[in-house]
Every structure is written in C-alpha cells, then in structure tokens.
C-alpha cells in the first residue's frame, strides 16, 4: 500500500515522537485536529442497528455523518436523529463517495454480511464496531482477525454484556481463585435454532420484493434466492436459515461463552467438538442441540484441556452438576463453572453466585461497551473484545455449526491449519462459496 490509510496514520501520528513536525505537513481530513469528534457511518439502521447507533451517538465525541440500510423503509429513526446525514442502500457507494470523511463504521446487519462489509471498510482504514457473532463462518472469523491486524484499526465485537458487571465480576472471581482451578464449564440458553419464521423449508410462493428493499445487496455473499415475503428471511427471521444466520449458538454463544473465554483467558482453538441435536435439513438449524467442546487448558484450568458443554432449545445441564446450596436454583440462561474448590453459577445479565451461600464479594463496575470503542478509536488504544479476541470466540461458535452437519461424530480440529483432520468432508463447511462480486480477499 503506497500510503497508510487514514486511521492507521492518525494512530501513528498520535503516538509518534515526530508528531509536531508531521502536523505541519498536509494531512488527512482529521489529521490537523486529532481531538475532533469521531466521524461514524452506521450500516444497518433499525433493530439492533438502531440501538447500536443510538448508544454510540450518546458519546459526546462521536458524530454520525452517514447511514446505510438495504431497506430504506427501516431508516426513519436515523433520519430523524440526524436529518442532514445522507442515507445509502449500498455501503460500497457510501464508502466510495464519502471517503476520508468517515473515520469509523458500525456493522449491525445479518450474520452472513458482517465479514464482507467489515473487511471492505477495514481495508480503507476504518475502525469497526461489528455485531456478534463476528462472522457467519470459521474462515471469515480468521480473516477478520488478520485484516484487523493488517489495517491497524480499532475494533470491537458487539456483545455488550462483555462490559457488564455480571460478566466482569465472574471473570474477577475466577481469576482471583474464588473457586480454584476450573475443571469444566456448562452453558445453556432457551433459544431454539429456528422458529422465528415458522418455516423449515423455503416458501412455495414468493411475494414481490418491496420497492424500498435492495434484495441483491441483502443477499450479499450468499447464493441468490427469491425474496419469499415479509419475515421469511427479512427482517430478523434470517437467524433461522443456514445461508444467513447462525442458529442458537450463533445468536447467544458470543454472549454466554464470552465470560468463559475472558475469565479463563482462552486463546487456543478448540481441539474437538461433538454435536447432538434434534435433526437438521439443508435450510434451517436444529431446534435443540448439545455441543461438547474440548478446549486447550490455561493457567486457570485444572487440566491441560477443558471440557465445555453447550445446550440450547430447552436443553439444560443436570442441576446436580452445580451442587447447589439449599434455596439456590439454576437460572433460565447462564453458565456453571465447575471448580476444584467450589462452583460458580453465572446467570445471563445477573450477578454471579457460588454454591456457598456465605461467600461475599464486591461486584465489578459495569462499563459502557459502546463508549469504550469510541474511546479506543479516539485514543488509538485497542479495548478488550476486539477482533483478535472476538475472532477466536466466533471461530469456536461457528465450529459448533459445522459439527451440526455431522451429528454424534467427533470432529478433530487443527486450528493452525484451519482444518478438520479426521473428517475431510467437513472442511467445506468451514467456509462458503461466495457469489460473484461479493468475494472476500484472503490474507494468510
């Protein structure tokens, strides 16, 4: 690359001993005022996109200057928030037209589009806040890590509970030795793999595409298919479908497994995984599933490896595993950390507790996940939950979806080679075939 991209150069200037001399030279848009507001473009303008934009916009040093949504019917809220900001249907046109005016981008779109949009923006030097799961496939998660590192931009995955008191408290307790070394983890959620659309096959009849919707851009990297109708795929019901969403593990794995990875400082790739579920076809994800991972151990685990079991769709661990004290019960969604000295139960979005009723601790402070990303972009300091961390977590989550296609078979994974070594026919599921014009540039 002949010249550093805007944000990489901005970070270089801010930390360089040659800062004062460099500022006298011609600069990028924000180069002459490193304390100006972060200029942000929001991609995905309603639903989770709207809540992300609204939270980030509450930071006093952030300023949204453009928005993009493939469905213009879903842009009324952002238009009301910033009436003068242009609205696009194609993010590529937005990035091309606004160029260096954009410092950072939020990506709150269906799972299958995360990697393509984020990588295109990172290649242009834009900081990225991307919703979870970081990508739809294992290969894409690896590419997100590599592109973020090469671009030198500030990144964060949008699993905001990462910064919440409950998860931060659990990490502090475990790292502080409250339960001793961890022997096993069990995590569960009641959400089903499909059911949002009420369909398990593509509809026999298809409604015409609404005039407000750019269906070609919505499909993006995936194989083209008819629109179907309202809430067949768009909006939100895409989570059911293998081409677009990631089922229950994709929806909640980056939430519930986040404190597991954070507390135990897991950076290694899964060694093996086994899926057991209610059945799968070629369109939607299983209704209910159990996944058994073997993960490399760390300084906080009792052994060289750690078993992690995931349950969804109404499946749950046996409460006896937790050895609960009288009056305690398992939450509707959460995790159990089985320790050598005690067990920690972590409800989703609630205070953790030990199976020792008299154990007292001071809860950790909740932080603003969104503001932490903005602060990182402004200071050029990478916050936790960036794409290096989020990429590892997403690879594990999406490896679970690979295992779903080979129920009850143990898949052995070589993370370094990005291959399943004992089942070659599983390897194509680590990635996907990209539609022409929507390919992702591979970094090795």
C-alpha positions as MATLAB code, in Angstrom:
seq = 'XXXXXXXXXXXXXXXXXXXXXXXXXXXXXXXXXXXXXXXXXXXXXXXXXXXXXXXXXXXXXXXXXXXXXXXXXXXXXXXXXXXXXXXXXXXXXXXXXXXXXXXXXXXXXXXXXXXXXXXXXXXXXXXXXXXXXXXXXXXXXXXXXXXXXXXXXXXXXXXXXXXXXXXXXXXXXXXXXXXXXXXXXXXXXXXXXXXXXXXXXXXXXXXXXXXXXXXXXXXXXXXXXXXXXXXXXXXXXXXXXXXXXXXXXXXXXXXXXXXXXXXXXXXXXXXXXXXXXXXXXXXXXXXXXXXXXXXXXXXXXXXXXXXXXXXXXXXXXXXXXXXXXXXXXXXXXXXXXXXXXXXXXXXXXXXXXXXXXXXXXXXXXXXXXXXXXXXXXXXXXXXXXXXXXXXXXXXXXXXXXXXXXXXXXXXXXXXXXXXXXXXXXXXXXXXXXXXXXXXXXXXX';
ca = [
       0.000    0.000    0.000;
       1.553    3.296   -1.120;
       0.307    5.279    1.860;
      -1.068    4.499    5.249;
      -4.834    4.615    5.483;
      -6.423    7.477    7.376;
      -6.940    5.880   10.769;
      -3.700    3.943   10.805;
      -1.871    7.204   10.076;
      -3.906    9.020   12.720;
      -2.832    6.490   15.354;
       0.749    6.697   14.158;
       0.746   10.471   14.400;
      -0.738   10.456   17.862;
       1.964    8.191   19.265;
       4.935    9.302   17.159;
       7.759   11.388   18.565;
       7.630   13.272   15.266;
       4.062   14.412   15.879;
       4.671   18.153   15.979;
       6.713   18.178   12.810;
       4.279   15.960   10.951;
       1.253   18.078   11.812;
       2.743   20.951    9.840;
       2.509   18.912    6.653;
      -0.627   18.344    4.517;
      -2.887   15.932    6.402;
      -5.921   13.719    6.078;
      -9.325   15.121    6.982;
      -8.875   14.737   10.735;
      -5.117   14.896   10.782;
      -4.984   18.567   11.703;
      -7.324   18.119   14.685;
      -6.737   14.863   16.463;
      -9.220   15.820   19.185;
     -12.172   16.332   16.819;
     -15.232   14.123   17.014;
     -15.140   10.602   15.595;
     -16.954   10.683   12.249;
     -19.046    7.497   12.030;
     -21.190    5.789    9.391;
     -23.866    3.366   10.561;
     -24.522    0.290    8.402;
     -27.809   -1.330    9.425;
     -30.217    1.340   10.646;
     -33.047   -0.380   12.509;
     -33.470   -3.143   15.089;
     -30.084   -3.866   16.630;
     -28.560   -1.380   14.227;
     -30.677    1.403   15.675;
     -29.857    0.505   19.280;
     -26.130    0.366   18.447;
     -26.266    3.736   16.677;
     -28.261    5.335   19.485;
     -25.833    4.136   22.175;
     -22.719    5.137   20.257;
     -24.246    8.515   19.400;
     -24.615    9.227   23.138;
     -20.826    9.510   23.410;
     -20.015   13.244   23.394;
     -17.103   12.767   20.987;
     -18.996   10.749   18.384;
     -20.813   12.106   15.352;
     -22.784   10.065   12.809;
     -22.378   11.582    9.374;
     -23.996    8.897    7.167;
     -26.207    5.835    7.311;
     -26.770    2.783    5.141;
     -29.521    0.179    5.057;
     -30.538   -2.086    2.204;
     -34.160   -1.417    3.186;
     -34.957    2.296    3.083;
     -38.199    1.603    4.963;
     -36.026    0.993    8.020;
     -34.222    4.348    8.027;
     -36.829    6.694    9.527;
     -35.275    6.658   13.013;
     -31.763    7.550   11.884;
     -33.096   10.235    9.550;
     -34.930   11.814   12.466;
     -31.793   11.614   14.609;
     -29.512   13.258   12.001;
     -31.731   14.842    9.308;
     -28.820   16.164    7.245;
     -26.903   12.855    7.071;
     -27.078   11.119    3.672;
     -28.666    7.658    3.562;
     -27.394    4.936    1.217;
     -28.606    1.461    0.230;
     -25.177    0.212   -0.856;
     -22.342    0.577    1.679;
     -19.774    0.399   -1.112;
     -21.151    3.566   -2.698;
     -21.196    5.264    0.701;
     -17.557    4.421    1.377;
     -16.531    5.486   -2.117;
     -18.392    8.807   -2.051;
     -17.551    9.889    1.486;
     -14.011    8.525    1.509;
     -11.799   10.019    4.209;
     -14.728   11.837    5.835;
     -15.583    8.548    7.575;
     -13.346    7.501   10.481;
     -15.328    4.525   11.739;
     -18.205    2.226   10.843;
     -20.805    0.262   12.782;
     -21.920   -3.020   11.198;
     -25.271   -4.259   12.508;
     -26.547   -6.441    9.689;
     -27.379  -10.161    9.222;
     -24.535  -12.510   10.164;
     -23.648  -13.501    6.610;
     -22.799   -9.908    5.639;
     -20.573   -8.983    8.609;
     -17.247  -10.124    7.200;
     -17.598   -8.673    3.713;
     -18.704   -5.248    4.938;
     -16.183   -5.082    7.781;
     -13.217   -6.218    5.711;
     -14.044   -3.775    2.903;
     -14.172   -0.971    5.486;
     -11.012   -2.056    7.322;
      -9.147   -2.150    4.023;
      -9.962    1.562    3.758;
      -8.632    2.184    7.255;
     -11.957    2.445    9.091;
     -12.398    1.456   12.731;
     -15.167   -1.149   13.123;
     -17.847   -1.966   15.683;
     -19.416   -5.211   14.419;
     -22.317   -7.132   15.894;
     -21.964  -10.688   17.152;
     -21.344  -13.316   16.003;
     -18.440  -11.636   14.322;
     -18.925  -13.718   11.163;
     -21.040  -16.496    9.699;
     -18.164  -18.951    9.129;
     -14.961  -20.097   10.810;
     -12.838  -18.963    7.856;
     -14.381  -15.498    7.903;
     -13.581  -15.112   11.605;
      -9.946  -15.944   10.907;
      -9.920  -13.403    8.072;
     -11.442  -10.704   10.288;
      -8.595  -11.178   12.766;
      -5.970  -10.951   10.051;
      -7.454   -7.945    8.261;
      -7.863   -6.036   11.532;
      -4.238   -6.675   12.434;
      -3.005   -5.608    9.000;
      -5.146   -2.462    8.907;
      -4.128   -1.400   12.412;
      -7.641   -0.157   13.192;
      -9.600   -0.244   16.448;
     -12.236   -2.971   16.530;
     -14.884   -4.286   18.887;
     -17.470   -7.039   18.707;
     -20.992   -6.061   19.720;
     -21.616   -8.436   22.618;
     -22.115   -5.566   25.047;
     -22.578   -7.817   28.076;
     -18.806   -8.320   27.879;
     -18.565   -4.975   29.710;
     -21.447   -5.594   32.139;
     -20.893   -6.017   35.872;
     -22.144   -9.615   35.899;
     -19.614  -10.952   33.403;
     -16.770   -8.795   34.665;
     -17.479   -9.941   38.227;
     -17.384  -13.598   37.184;
     -14.032  -13.085   35.464;
     -12.588  -11.366   38.549;
     -13.840  -14.096   40.884;
     -12.414  -16.915   38.791;
      -9.088  -15.211   38.153;
      -8.907  -14.343   41.858;
      -9.149  -18.022   42.782;
     -12.619  -17.977   44.362;
     -13.465  -21.464   43.084;
      -9.971  -22.818   42.453;
      -8.918  -24.164   39.072;
     -11.812  -24.738   36.665;
     -12.477  -28.364   35.699;
     -15.444  -27.943   33.328;
     -17.998  -25.410   32.082;
     -21.668  -25.846   31.159;
     -23.532  -23.056   29.301;
     -27.148  -23.008   28.161;
     -29.851  -20.844   26.583;
     -33.532  -21.491   25.979;
     -33.471  -20.060   22.458;
     -34.161  -22.526   19.644;
     -32.127  -22.899   16.478;
     -35.096  -21.959   14.320;
     -38.714  -20.972   14.775;
     -38.738  -17.240   14.137;
     -40.163  -17.579   10.634;
     -42.319  -20.634   11.310;
     -40.717  -22.316    8.288;
     -38.300  -25.194    7.866;
     -38.259  -25.087    4.046;
     -38.286  -22.274    1.526;
     -41.817  -20.985    0.847;
     -43.608  -22.417   -2.186;
     -44.864  -18.967   -3.169;
     -42.861  -15.766   -3.199;
     -44.073  -12.211   -2.742;
     -42.569   -9.443   -4.867;
     -39.596   -7.555   -3.417;
     -40.712   -4.295   -1.760;
     -39.651   -1.176   -3.645;
     -37.739    0.027   -0.590;
     -35.531   -3.102   -0.448;
     -32.357   -3.780   -2.438;
     -32.630   -7.577   -2.395;
     -29.343   -8.105   -4.249;
     -27.437   -6.270   -1.505;
     -29.390   -8.056    1.235;
     -28.387  -11.448   -0.208;
     -24.770  -10.265   -0.463;
     -22.277  -13.129   -0.332;
     -24.942  -15.863   -0.207;
     -26.465  -17.716   -3.182;
     -29.339  -15.759   -4.706;
     -32.865  -16.866   -3.814;
     -36.315  -15.261   -4.115;
     -37.391  -12.715   -1.504;
     -40.102  -15.002   -0.146;
     -42.149  -12.462    1.764;
     -42.160  -10.322    4.873;
     -40.433  -12.077    7.786;
     -39.499  -15.133    5.732;
     -35.871  -14.000    5.792;
     -36.073  -10.227    6.291;
     -36.197   -8.711    8.819;
     -34.757  -10.691   11.768;
     -36.016  -14.155   10.756;
     -32.785  -14.680    8.812;
     -31.353  -16.145   12.049;
     -33.158  -19.436   11.317;
     -31.550  -20.010    7.946;
     -28.147  -21.606    7.354;
     -27.260  -19.311    4.444;
     -27.746  -16.180    6.538;
     -27.853  -16.782   10.287;
     -26.147  -18.978   12.843;
     -28.921  -20.540   14.921;
     -28.990  -20.507   18.711;
     -25.242  -20.976   19.195;
     -24.592  -18.065   16.826;
     -27.191  -15.874   18.476;
     -26.086  -16.456   22.075;
     -22.732  -18.252   22.007;
     -20.774  -14.991   21.816;
     -22.703  -13.850   24.903;
     -22.685  -16.884   27.178;
     -19.254  -18.196   26.201;
     -17.700  -14.734   26.420;
     -17.098  -14.838   30.208;
     -15.702  -18.350   29.772;
     -13.112  -17.133   27.268;
     -12.457  -13.929   29.203;
     -12.211  -15.405   32.698;
     -10.048  -18.340   31.654;
      -8.047  -16.307   29.100;
      -8.657  -18.830   26.349;
      -6.750  -18.040   23.173;
      -6.294  -21.548   21.770;
      -8.545  -23.107   19.147;
     -10.946  -25.948   20.033;
      -9.330  -29.367   19.847;
     -12.516  -31.297   19.140;
     -16.287  -30.941   19.103;
     -19.323  -33.232   19.048;
     -22.912  -32.200   18.229;
     -26.081  -33.980   19.314;
     -29.354  -32.420   18.183;
     -32.977  -32.913   17.187;
     -32.315  -33.107   13.445;
     -31.184  -30.895   10.578;
     -32.036  -30.313    6.922;
     -30.267  -28.169    4.321;
     -32.129  -24.955    5.168;
     -32.560  -24.239    8.898;
     -30.682  -25.035   12.101;
     -31.695  -27.755   14.582;
     -34.435  -26.923   17.081;
     -32.376  -28.031   20.090;
     -28.717  -29.007   20.371;
     -25.961  -30.069   22.734;
     -22.342  -29.324   21.789;
     -19.347  -30.798   23.603;
     -16.090  -28.915   23.095;
     -12.597  -29.799   24.224;
     -10.551  -26.591   24.548;
      -6.830  -26.180   25.392;
      -6.301  -25.510   29.083;
      -4.889  -22.309   30.540;
      -3.375  -21.198   33.849;
      -6.917  -21.069   35.265;
      -7.973  -24.616   34.338;
      -7.412  -27.803   36.277;
      -6.083  -29.789   33.341;
      -4.286  -29.453   30.048;
      -7.681  -29.419   28.355;
     -11.089  -28.083   29.359;
     -14.490  -29.596   28.502;
     -17.170  -27.023   27.667;
     -20.735  -28.192   27.072;
     -23.322  -26.026   25.334;
     -27.106  -26.587   25.469;
     -29.929  -24.753   23.655;
     -33.566  -25.100   22.647;
     -34.736  -26.057   26.129;
     -31.898  -28.447   26.928;
     -30.108  -27.778   30.209;
     -27.427  -29.387   32.371;
     -28.462  -31.593   35.262;
     -28.779  -29.247   38.272;
     -26.894  -31.819   40.337;
     -23.750  -30.819   38.427;
     -23.774  -27.455   40.202;
     -24.037  -28.977   43.702;
     -26.314  -26.097   44.684;
     -26.809  -24.979   48.250;
     -30.282  -25.115   49.759;
     -32.505  -22.435   48.243;
     -30.362  -21.958   45.149;
     -31.528  -22.857   41.642;
     -30.183  -22.646   38.121;
     -31.133  -19.566   36.063;
     -33.111  -19.768   32.826;
     -29.947  -18.997   30.825;
     -26.373  -18.982   32.014;
     -23.249  -20.952   32.830;
     -21.804  -23.173   35.559;
     -18.056  -23.099   36.195;
     -17.091  -26.309   37.979;
     -14.093  -25.503   40.180;
     -11.798  -27.593   42.321;
     -12.975  -25.798   45.468;
     -16.472  -24.506   44.592;
     -18.796  -23.892   41.670;
     -19.745  -20.504   40.213;
     -23.169  -20.012   38.630;
     -23.416  -17.087   36.210;
     -26.916  -16.082   35.071;
     -27.191  -14.188   31.807;
     -27.216  -10.476   32.740;
     -27.346  -11.048   36.501;
     -24.951  -11.269   39.451;
     -22.899  -14.478   39.695;
     -23.103  -16.616   42.814;
     -21.163  -19.514   44.301;
     -22.645  -22.680   45.713;
     -21.569  -21.299   49.094;
     -24.300  -19.048   50.448;
     -21.969  -17.123   52.747;
     -19.475  -16.080   50.066;
     -19.274  -12.275   49.835;
     -17.633  -10.181   47.110;
     -17.792   -6.687   45.677;
     -19.349   -6.697   42.183;
     -17.242   -5.243   39.394;
     -18.269   -1.956   37.817;
     -20.327   -2.022   34.627;
     -18.656   -0.223   31.724;
     -20.216    1.236   28.587;
     -19.221   -1.181   25.829;
     -20.106    1.268   23.067;
     -18.330    4.235   24.607;
     -15.270    2.064   25.221;
     -14.993    1.502   21.478;
     -15.306    5.217   20.716;
     -12.693    5.981   23.383;
     -10.410    3.403   21.791;
     -10.810    4.953   18.352;
     -10.007    8.407   19.731;
      -7.039    7.283   21.835;
      -5.777    4.628   19.387;
      -5.788    2.094   22.245;
      -7.440   -1.228   21.451;
     -10.112   -2.112   24.059;
     -10.934   -5.674   25.060;
     -13.290   -7.662   22.829;
     -11.552   -6.582   19.648;
     -11.486   -8.765   16.559;
      -8.469  -10.775   17.721;
     -10.414  -11.908   20.780;
     -13.824  -11.895   19.074;
     -12.411  -13.853   16.164;
     -11.260  -16.691   18.419;
     -14.624  -16.817   20.158;
     -16.549  -16.716   16.882;
     -14.424  -19.484   15.393;
     -15.459  -21.736   18.283;
     -19.109  -20.758   17.924;
     -19.180  -21.396   14.181;
     -17.250  -24.642   14.581;
     -20.309  -25.749   16.526;
     -22.409  -25.095   13.446;
     -20.019  -27.187   11.350;
     -20.463  -30.076   13.797;
     -24.244  -29.840   13.418;
     -23.931  -31.354    9.934;
     -22.183  -34.443   11.371;
     -24.253  -35.316   14.462;
     -22.703  -37.560   17.120;
     -19.361  -37.587   15.270;
     -16.270  -36.238   16.974;
     -14.606  -33.628   14.758;
     -10.913  -33.063   15.461;
      -9.802  -29.535   14.629;
      -6.339  -28.262   13.727;
      -6.698  -24.543   14.330;
      -3.287  -23.621   12.946;
      -4.047  -25.295    9.619;
      -7.752  -24.371    9.806;
      -8.727  -27.953    9.035;
     -10.791  -30.772   10.478;
      -8.270  -33.558   10.360;
     -10.384  -36.707   10.817;
     -13.350  -35.801    8.608;
     -12.252  -34.172    5.326;
     -15.843  -33.842    4.114;
     -16.491  -31.420    6.989;
     -13.891  -28.900    5.803;
     -16.085  -27.217    3.146;
     -18.422  -26.164    5.987;
     -15.631  -24.044    7.495;
     -16.180  -21.547    4.694;
     -18.637  -20.899    1.874;
     -18.770  -20.262   -1.865;
     -19.025  -16.520   -2.465;
     -21.382  -15.006   -5.000;
     -19.623  -13.214   -7.837;
     -18.906   -9.616   -6.911;
     -19.025  -10.343   -3.173;
     -15.777  -12.261   -2.715;
     -13.574  -11.666    0.333;
      -9.858  -11.091   -0.139;
      -7.901  -13.792    1.678;
      -4.948  -12.940    3.930;
      -2.651  -15.745    5.023;
];
